[in-house]
Amino acid sequence: MTKTFGFPLPNWTPPQAPVGETLTGTWVQLERMDPDAHAADLFRAYSSAEQVWDYLPYGPFSSASAYHRWAKETATGSDPLFYVLRNRMTGACGGVASYLRITPGSGSIEVGHINLAPEIAGSRASSEAMYLMMDWAFRNGYRRYEWKCDALNIPSRRAAQRLGFSYEGIFRQATVYKGRNRDTAWFAVIDQDWPALKEAWRVWLSPANFDAEGRQKESLGDLTRLVRVSSDPAL
């Protein structure tokens, strides 16, 4: 019987873990979470949309002080490493996202804890934030960039594919949160996908892709569809 193995990686060097450097784009700036500087603004941004907590294992929070306490206890470590999304057009804090399950030894890193307030959800700023985090990972030598969500969270599954992630399947009964079962849908981008995917992002992010009212001419989903594996049965 012939033995088979994965392809060799003769020059593989594990990347460094992220340290929370500021990531700046055209429409958004990603800042390392500082509860004293950010928590009050974030709580205010979330206060009109309790549904943003539906698929997260924590929240909603009854007061700004409760959210501040959670942020102090949960969002100041190195894994998960939380970023705050600041809209560069308005200066307002509009949400958070994090790197987590950071595994330099295998070159794998995940994006998660994504929580976008209504004022930034669906905007160029929130999309650009996802690009900046993905670009940092591949520029710094990661081989695999993951997105996971509750399999029943159809908006998250659609967002993953719009952003360029390929669907990889369902992990059944993966965890329990808020007293509920969670089947987890897995998505990923790998380093071999990234050059073509980055070009799709370059086209979409170009100012020439938006008219004077900020409407896109080519959609990101159409551009990334040429690169990603589109096999999610929920879409």
QUIGI-V57965 format. One record per run of one state. SS is the DSSP state (hx for helix, st for strand, lp for the rest). FROM is the first residue (numbers start at 1). TO is the last residue. If there is no record, write none. Layout:
SS|FROM|TO / SS|FROM|TO
This chain:
lp|1|22 / st|23|24 / lp|25|27 / st|28|32 / lp|33|34 / hx|35|46 / lp|47|49 / hx|50|53 / lp|54|63 / hx|64|74 / lp|75|80 / st|81|87 / lp|88|92 / st|93|103 / hx|104|106 / lp|107|107 / st|108|116 / lp|117|123 / hx|124|139 / lp|140|143 / st|144|150 / lp|151|153 / hx|154|163 / lp|164|165 / st|166|177 / lp|178|179 / st|180|190 / hx|191|205 / lp|206|206 / hx|207|209 / st|210|210 / lp|211|215 / st|216|216 / lp|217|219 / hx|220|224 / lp|225|235
